[in-house]
């Protein structure tokens, strides 16, 4: 028997999603650092929800690759290996030019200008510029008009989030990023899929080289 306000199943699902989102954002933002041990007790105190909700959230984040088993015991924020990062970039090198081609074909003029506006916000004074890069990714993935491709690329970005953050904060990298994105937007404005895809391939190659340097810093910090 149910009545108005008595069925809490939907509310419980919403709470679970909120816990997952909160922990995911904490990981992606670096508040929960790669290698940091995660305990249900501490996360329960931080979030103010039950251990059951925290446990379910950790399971989902583990499935996403953001959380992994710790060599000692329990769980920790994932530390990507050099091989994993290389594998991600192998796939990204194929998918990102595809997303750019679709963006050229399908994005509205407003979405193109939104991409340009976000690029203008890139600045060495913003640290890692993570919020700017996140918005750039979101506009690009939404504008490509292919939710499956957007989900695949979004998952790849998440798997190497820490590497991307450290790489973007490397001295001189923001200036290079801004030029790469400017070149990309110019090609998109001309609606040249070939030129835009070529810029995307160049961008991924540069990001891959920068990520290799960032991995050394990440692995040293995780020791």
VENSULFEN-V732506 format. One record per residue. PSI is psi in radians with two decimals (999 if undefined). OMEGA is omega in radians with two decimals (999 if undefined). Layout:
psi=PSI omega=OMEGA
psi=PSI omega=OMEGA
//
This chain:
psi=2.30 omega=3.11
psi=2.82 omega=3.13
psi=3.09 omega=-3.14
psi=2.15 omega=3.07
psi=-0.01 omega=-3.09
psi=-0.43 omega=-3.13
psi=1.87 omega=-3.06
psi=0.10 omega=-3.07
psi=-0.75 omega=-3.14
psi=-0.75 omega=3.14
psi=-0.68 omega=3.13
psi=-0.70 omega=3.11
psi=-0.69 omega=3.11
psi=-0.71 omega=3.13
psi=-0.77 omega=3.13
psi=-0.76 omega=3.12
psi=-0.67 omega=3.13
psi=-0.68 omega=3.12
psi=-0.79 omega=3.11
psi=-0.81 omega=-3.12
psi=-0.74 omega=-3.11
psi=-0.79 omega=-3.13
psi=-0.67 omega=3.12
psi=-0.82 omega=-3.13
psi=-0.63 omega=3.12
psi=-0.65 omega=3.11
psi=-0.83 omega=-3.10
psi=-0.56 omega=-3.14
psi=-0.19 omega=-3.14
psi=0.03 omega=3.08
psi=-0.60 omega=2.96
psi=1.86 omega=-2.95
psi=2.70 omega=3.07
psi=2.30 omega=-3.13
psi=-0.21 omega=-3.13
psi=2.28 omega=-3.14
psi=2.41 omega=-3.10
psi=2.11 omega=3.10
psi=2.51 omega=-3.14
psi=-0.67 omega=-3.11
psi=-0.85 omega=-3.12
psi=-0.71 omega=-3.13
psi=-0.55 omega=3.06
psi=-0.73 omega=3.12
psi=-0.67 omega=-3.12
psi=-0.72 omega=-3.05
psi=-0.41 omega=-3.12
psi=0.29 omega=3.11
psi=3.08 omega=-3.08
psi=2.81 omega=3.09
psi=-0.57 omega=3.12
psi=-0.79 omega=3.13
psi=-0.70 omega=3.12
psi=-0.75 omega=-3.13
psi=-0.77 omega=3.14
psi=-0.67 omega=3.12
psi=-0.72 omega=3.13
psi=-0.63 omega=3.09
psi=-0.76 omega=-3.14
psi=-0.72 omega=3.14
psi=-0.54 omega=3.06
psi=-0.68 omega=3.10
psi=-0.53 omega=3.12
psi=-0.18 omega=-3.13
psi=0.12 omega=-3.13
psi=-0.34 omega=3.14
psi=2.51 omega=-3.14
psi=2.89 omega=3.08
psi=2.43 omega=3.12
psi=2.53 omega=3.10
psi=-0.51 omega=3.13
psi=-1.23 omega=3.08
psi=2.76 omega=3.11
psi=-2.69 omega=-3.10
psi=2.80 omega=3.08
psi=2.86 omega=3.03
psi=2.32 omega=-3.03
psi=2.37 omega=2.97
psi=1.90 omega=-3.12
psi=2.52 omega=3.06
psi=2.85 omega=3.12
psi=-0.68 omega=3.13
psi=-0.73 omega=3.14
psi=-0.72 omega=3.14
psi=-0.75 omega=3.11
psi=-0.71 omega=3.14
psi=-0.69 omega=3.10
psi=-0.76 omega=-3.11
psi=-0.51 omega=3.05
psi=-0.76 omega=3.14
psi=-0.74 omega=-3.13
psi=-0.62 omega=-3.13
psi=-0.42 omega=3.11
psi=-0.69 omega=-3.02
psi=-0.61 omega=-3.07
psi=-0.76 omega=3.04
psi=-0.59 omega=3.09
psi=-0.77 omega=3.12
psi=-0.70 omega=3.13
psi=-0.74 omega=3.10
psi=-0.77 omega=3.13
psi=-0.64 omega=3.11
psi=-0.76 omega=3.11
psi=-0.72 omega=-3.07
psi=-0.54 omega=-2.93
psi=-0.38 omega=-3.04
psi=2.54 omega=3.07
psi=2.85 omega=3.08
psi=-0.60 omega=3.14
psi=-0.69 omega=3.12
psi=-0.64 omega=3.09
psi=-0.79 omega=-3.13
psi=-0.53 omega=3.06
psi=-0.68 omega=3.09
psi=-0.71 omega=3.12
psi=-0.70 omega=-3.13
psi=-0.71 omega=3.12
psi=-0.72 omega=3.12
psi=-0.66 omega=-3.13
psi=-0.33 omega=-3.13
psi=-0.24 omega=3.12
psi=2.24 omega=-3.09
psi=2.42 omega=3.09
psi=-0.41 omega=-3.12
psi=-0.03 omega=-3.10
psi=0.27 omega=-3.13
psi=-2.09 omega=-3.10
psi=-0.21 omega=-3.09
psi=0.46 omega=-3.03
psi=-0.73 omega=-3.12
psi=-0.64 omega=3.12
psi=-0.81 omega=-3.13
psi=-0.65 omega=3.11
psi=-0.74 omega=3.14
psi=-0.65 omega=3.08
psi=-0.84 omega=3.12
psi=-0.77 omega=-3.08
psi=-0.77 omega=3.13
psi=-0.77 omega=-3.12
psi=-0.81 omega=-3.08
psi=-0.60 omega=3.08
psi=-0.76 omega=-3.08
psi=-0.33 omega=3.13
psi=-0.31 omega=3.03
psi=0.40 omega=3.12
psi=1.67 omega=-3.08
psi=-0.58 omega=3.14
psi=-0.82 omega=3.11
psi=-0.70 omega=3.13
psi=-0.71 omega=3.13
psi=-0.72 omega=3.13
psi=-0.83 omega=3.14
psi=-0.70 omega=3.10
psi=-0.68 omega=3.10
psi=-0.67 omega=3.10
psi=-0.76 omega=3.13
psi=-0.70 omega=-3.13
psi=-0.68 omega=-3.07
psi=-0.48 omega=-3.13
psi=0.53 omega=-3.06
psi=-0.74 omega=-3.09
psi=-0.69 omega=3.12
psi=-0.75 omega=3.13
psi=-0.70 omega=-3.10
psi=-0.78 omega=3.14
psi=-0.72 omega=-3.13
psi=-0.77 omega=-3.11
psi=-0.41 omega=-3.13
psi=-0.06 omega=3.12
psi=2.34 omega=-3.13
psi=2.25 omega=3.11
psi=-0.30 omega=-3.06
psi=-0.64 omega=-3.11
psi=-0.71 omega=3.12
psi=-0.70 omega=3.11
psi=-0.76 omega=3.11
psi=-0.80 omega=-3.10
psi=-0.71 omega=3.13
psi=-0.71 omega=3.11
psi=-0.80 omega=-3.13
psi=-0.64 omega=3.10
psi=-0.78 omega=3.10
psi=-0.69 omega=-3.14
psi=-0.79 omega=-3.11
psi=-0.67 omega=3.10
psi=-0.74 omega=3.11
psi=-0.67 omega=3.13
psi=-0.73 omega=3.12
psi=-0.57 omega=3.08
psi=-0.10 omega=-3.07
psi=0.73 omega=3.08
psi=1.74 omega=-3.11
psi=-0.69 omega=-3.13
psi=-0.83 omega=-3.14
psi=-0.73 omega=-3.14
psi=-0.72 omega=3.12
psi=-0.65 omega=3.11
psi=-0.73 omega=3.09
psi=-0.71 omega=3.14
psi=-0.73 omega=3.12
psi=-0.71 omega=3.11
psi=-0.70 omega=3.13
psi=-0.79 omega=-3.14
psi=-0.67 omega=3.11
psi=-0.74 omega=3.11
psi=-0.69 omega=3.12
psi=-0.64 omega=3.13
psi=-0.78 omega=3.13
psi=-0.72 omega=3.13
psi=-0.62 omega=-3.14
psi=-0.61 omega=3.12
psi=-0.66 omega=3.09
psi=-0.74 omega=-3.12
psi=-0.55 omega=-3.13
psi=-0.63 omega=3.14
psi=-0.78 omega=3.12
psi=-0.74 omega=-3.10
psi=-0.79 omega=-3.11
psi=-0.60 omega=3.09
psi=-0.69 omega=3.13
psi=-0.50 omega=-3.09
psi=-0.16 omega=-3.14
psi=999 omega=999
//
